[in-house]
Amino acid sequence: INLMKYKVIYFLISLLVILPGLYSLGRFGLKLSIDFTGGAVLEIHNTRINYPVDLGAIQNIYKEQNSDLAQTQKTGSGNYILRSKHIDADAKTQVLTKIRAKFGPTSEVRFENVGPVIGKELTQKAIQSVLLASLAIVLYIAYAFREIPKPYSPWKFGLAAVVALIHDVLVVVGVFSILGHWFNVEVDALFVTALLTVIGFSVHDTIVVFDRVRENLRKTAGKVSFEEVVNESLIQTLARSLNTSLTVLLV
């Protein structure tokens, strides 16, 4: 199998995925959940509300107050926590009145407006951490590949790993920007966790391939072209990469 023969097609596919995402990201950004923006928490008690809660009905009640219901959680017998975008006391009273009209007697357990779980400072520190991690990846790979045969540069391998990482992140973030604009899909704290997982596996898969490229370069010692070495390395690591990714996907 000559995978490298179609490398231009692979680059074009990546561009077709990334460019619309970048455009959407630049124009619309990401649709942030209350984890980023903060919001209101209303806990109610109603033993007549059958579990699960009629989320659609309560969502419509919130929308009538110019807010969106982000999360619904059952905490006990007849107790529910409703997390939404910011609403004031008057809007909360209207929500309770309509819930009572639809579901019967309902009491308010607590109501409070909360700040974002993920604030600006935490976001800035996360970005700084990713930048430092990227620098560490370049330095580590450059050191680990220092004995690679000439004329190949270990620094290029490190930079290529970071480019692959950025590529994978842009695919995910771009797709969620499009989903957020057209389908109101919000990103929350779990999205950040997923993004970190993508970064981790991106680096892992890249290094697996690069390590095989390094081994094959030593074995061939310039007898075959670099493109042939890369192609053979990809084929040798393809099954492992697919199996690893499939395992993560199933989890």
Buried (B, 14 or more C-beta within 10 A) or exposed (E): EEBBEEEEEEEEEBEEBBEBBBEBBEEEEBBBBBBBBBBBBBBBBBEEBEEEBEEEEBBEBBEEBEBBBBBBEEEEEBBBBBBBBBBEEEBBBBBBEBBBEBBEEBEBBEBEEEEBBBEEEEEEEBEEEBEEBBEEBBEBBBEBBEEBEEEBEBEEBBBBBBEBBBEBBBBBBBBBBBBBBEEEBBBBEEBBEEBBEBBEBBBEBBBBBBBBBBEBBEEBEEEBEBEBBBBBBBEBBEEEBEEBEEEEEEE
